[in-house]
Structures are given as structure tokens and as C-alpha cells.
Amino acid sequence: MLPDSVTNKLSVITVDCRELEPPEPMVVVLEAVDKLRKTEVLKMIHRQAPRLLFPLLEERGMLTHLESFEDGSIELWIWQEDE
């Protein structure tokens, strides 16, 4: 979970990609990121860490926080830096 300092001021948009097959999770998340407002944080739920997605998010200037769970699933939090 993100620190309260982030989640208290941002609306959470959840994208559940657990049932999607590649490359759909990346496509869905990048489309959501391109529409993301500075007042929002995107929470991606997936079966595994989307390694190919991280460089694309970095290119877009997005901040990320990855949480991994014992079953291998993840929550990836994505937001824009507050200027």
C-alpha cells in the first residue's frame, strides 16, 4: 500500500489485469496512464510483475510502487509526481 501522504490526496483507479493475456495488460495500463490526472493514482492488479512496462512508465515520467505477494501476484501503483 502506498503511504497515506500519496493516497490521501489522490483518487484510486483500479485496473485488474489478472485474467488478461499479453500484451493486453500493458496496453490497458498504458491507455489508463495516458489519461491519468495528477489527482489520480492507478492501481494495477496482476498475476506477476510486468517487467516490460517499467521502462515505458519511466519514459512517461511516472512514479511507481510495486507490492509483491506470496502467491506471485502484484499490485503496481502508478502516479505522476506532484510538482
C-alpha positions as CSV (number, residue, x, y, z in Angstrom):
1,M,0.0,0.0,0.0
2,L,1.1,3.5,-0.8
3,P,1.9,5.9,2.0
4,D,-1.1,7.9,3.3
5,S,0.6,11.1,2.1
6,V,0.0,9.8,-1.5
7,T,-3.3,8.0,-1.2
8,N,-5.0,10.7,1.0
9,K,-4.8,13.3,-1.8
10,L,-5.3,11.1,-4.9
11,S,-8.3,9.1,-6.2
12,V,-7.5,5.5,-6.8
13,I,-8.3,3.9,-10.1
14,T,-8.1,0.1,-10.1
15,V,-7.2,-1.9,-13.2
16,D,-7.5,-5.7,-12.7
17,C,-5.3,-7.5,-15.3
18,R,-5.2,-10.9,-13.7
19,E,-7.4,-12.5,-16.4
20,L,-5.8,-10.7,-19.4
21,E,-3.2,-12.3,-21.6
22,P,-0.1,-10.5,-23.0
23,P,0.1,-7.9,-24.3
24,E,-3.4,-6.7,-23.1
25,P,-2.2,-5.8,-19.5
26,M,0.4,-3.4,-20.9
27,V,-2.0,-1.9,-23.4
28,V,-4.7,-1.4,-20.9
29,V,-2.4,0.2,-18.3
30,L,-0.7,2.5,-20.8
31,E,-4.0,3.7,-22.1
32,A,-5.1,4.4,-18.5
33,V,-1.8,6.1,-17.7
34,D,-2.1,8.4,-20.7
35,K,-5.5,9.6,-19.3
36,L,-4.3,9.7,-15.7
37,R,-4.8,13.1,-13.9
38,K,-2.4,14.5,-11.3
39,T,-5.2,13.9,-8.8
40,E,-5.3,10.2,-9.5
41,V,-3.3,7.1,-8.8
42,L,-3.6,3.9,-10.9
43,K,-3.5,0.5,-9.1
44,M,-2.7,-2.4,-11.4
45,I,-3.5,-5.9,-10.1
46,H,-1.8,-8.7,-12.0
47,R,-0.5,-12.3,-11.7
48,Q,3.1,-11.2,-12.0
49,A,5.3,-8.1,-12.2
50,P,5.0,-6.5,-15.7
51,R,8.8,-6.1,-16.3
52,L,8.4,-4.7,-19.8
53,L,6.0,-2.0,-18.5
54,F,8.5,-0.3,-16.2
55,P,10.7,1.4,-18.9
56,L,7.6,2.7,-20.6
57,L,6.3,4.2,-17.4
58,E,9.7,5.8,-16.7
59,E,9.7,7.3,-20.2
60,R,6.3,8.9,-19.3
61,G,7.7,10.3,-16.1
62,M,5.5,8.2,-13.9
63,L,6.3,7.1,-10.3
64,T,5.7,3.5,-9.3
65,H,5.5,1.4,-6.2
66,L,5.4,-2.4,-6.6
67,E,3.9,-4.7,-3.9
68,S,4.5,-8.5,-4.4
69,F,2.5,-11.2,-2.6
70,E,3.4,-14.8,-1.6
71,D,1.3,-16.2,-4.5
72,G,3.3,-14.2,-7.0
73,S,0.6,-11.7,-7.7
74,I,1.3,-8.0,-7.5
75,E,-0.2,-4.5,-7.1
76,L,1.6,-1.9,-9.1
77,W,0.8,1.7,-8.1
78,I,1.4,4.4,-10.7
79,W,1.1,8.1,-10.4
80,Q,2.5,11.4,-11.5
81,E,5.0,13.3,-9.4
82,D,3.4,16.3,-7.6
83,E,5.1,19.4,-8.9
